[in-house]
Structure formats: structure tokens, C-alpha cells
């Protein structure tokens, strides 16, 4: 949730500016020190990069109100942003599943299956809660599904490749689906 703010405000992917992350000189489990001493994420950065445009209004509000990184309002804003961005990714994945299903079945059945996917699986319950690897992985599978059921055109092949690449970039184990 912090990488989009670092990217928007400082133009980098390190988390050095968030000194409160290492106040007791220990590095949290989800971070590591890079070779040049910067504090970086242990996880792929595709998810925060995908979410970064949605962080822009939050970063603007924080800057406009001169809210410091150590302020509890900053931390609250990043949590709200994270939930918003994760929910947006899930909503888009459900929409893509619905569009793919419309090509395969009746509209009523497509809506029913999309609702089961969105609300009856762990998609909404888990993936919409934080910027984990789940959301972009599901988004990539949904987009890939739509591209694969669409007519076989060069454009759809490029779209399928882009969604496959997003899946692998967000969650490397998605390489199986990319192949």
C-alpha cells in the first residue's frame, strides 16, 4: 500500500521515506534491504504499480493538507486507498468474467455465474481487502479468459498476451496459466 505513494511522490519504488517501518532497527517480514541499502518489498511490484493511478487523489489530499508520513491520518489514508484499489481490481475482474460469459451462454446465466464468482468465492471476501497478489492474478485470468473466447484476431492475441504478462508480473506462479 505504500509503494504507490513512494512512486507518486518520489518517483521510486523504495520505501526509505517511511522511517516508521524500521523504527526499532528491524526490517518487517514483507520488506528487505537491497544491495545498495534501500528498503524494498519482498513481493513483486506489479500490484502496486497497477494501483498507483488510484493513489493519486489520496496523495494529492495528503499533500494539500500537509499530512506527514508519521501522522496517523497518513496511515489511515493508505489503508482506505488500499481497500479501494483492491476492490476496484476485483470489480473489474468480475466485469471481465461477465463479458466472457456473455459470449458463451445466456445473459441470465452469465450474470448468475459472475455473481457466484464475485460474491460466492473468495474473490470479494479476500482479494478486495488488500493489495495482495490475488487481485491482479484474478484480473489477469478474467481478462485472459475474455480475450481467449473473443474472435481470433491479432488484437485479441495481444490483449491475451498482456493479461498473461500481468498475471506473471503480479504473481510469478501464474506462469503456468501464461503458458
Secondary structure as the mmCIF struct_conf table of DSSP 4:
data_model
#
loop_
_struct_conf.conf_type_id
_struct_conf.id
_struct_conf.beg_label_comp_id
_struct_conf.beg_label_asym_id
_struct_conf.beg_label_seq_id
_struct_conf.end_label_comp_id
_struct_conf.end_label_asym_id
_struct_conf.end_label_seq_id
HELX_RH_AL_P HELX_RH_AL_P1 UNK A 3 UNK A 10
BEND BEND1 UNK A 11 UNK A 13
TURN_TY1_P TURN_TY1_P1 UNK A 16 UNK A 17
HELX_RH_3T_P HELX_RH_3T_P1 UNK A 19 UNK A 22
TURN_TY1_P TURN_TY1_P2 UNK A 23 UNK A 24
BEND BEND2 UNK A 25 UNK A 25
TURN_TY1_P TURN_TY1_P3 UNK A 29 UNK A 30
STRN STRN1 UNK A 31 UNK A 33
TURN_TY1_P TURN_TY1_P4 UNK A 35 UNK A 36
BEND BEND3 UNK A 37 UNK A 37
STRN STRN2 UNK A 39 UNK A 41
BEND BEND4 UNK A 42 UNK A 43
BEND BEND5 UNK A 45 UNK A 45
HELX_RH_AL_P HELX_RH_AL_P2 UNK A 46 UNK A 64
TURN_TY1_P TURN_TY1_P5 UNK A 65 UNK A 66
TURN_TY1_P TURN_TY1_P6 UNK A 69 UNK A 70
BEND BEND6 UNK A 71 UNK A 71
HELX_RH_AL_P HELX_RH_AL_P3 UNK A 72 UNK A 104
BEND BEND7 UNK A 105 UNK A 105
HELX_RH_AL_P HELX_RH_AL_P4 UNK A 107 UNK A 119
BEND BEND8 UNK A 120 UNK A 121
HELX_RH_AL_P HELX_RH_AL_P5 UNK A 122 UNK A 122
HELX_RH_PI_P HELX_RH_PI_P1 UNK A 123 UNK A 127
TURN_TY1_P TURN_TY1_P7 UNK A 128 UNK A 129
BEND BEND9 UNK A 130 UNK A 130
HELX_RH_AL_P HELX_RH_AL_P6 UNK A 133 UNK A 149
BEND BEND10 UNK A 150 UNK A 150
HELX_RH_AL_P HELX_RH_AL_P7 UNK A 154 UNK A 170
HELX_RH_3T_P HELX_RH_3T_P2 UNK A 172 UNK A 174
HELX_RH_AL_P HELX_RH_AL_P8 UNK A 175 UNK A 178
#
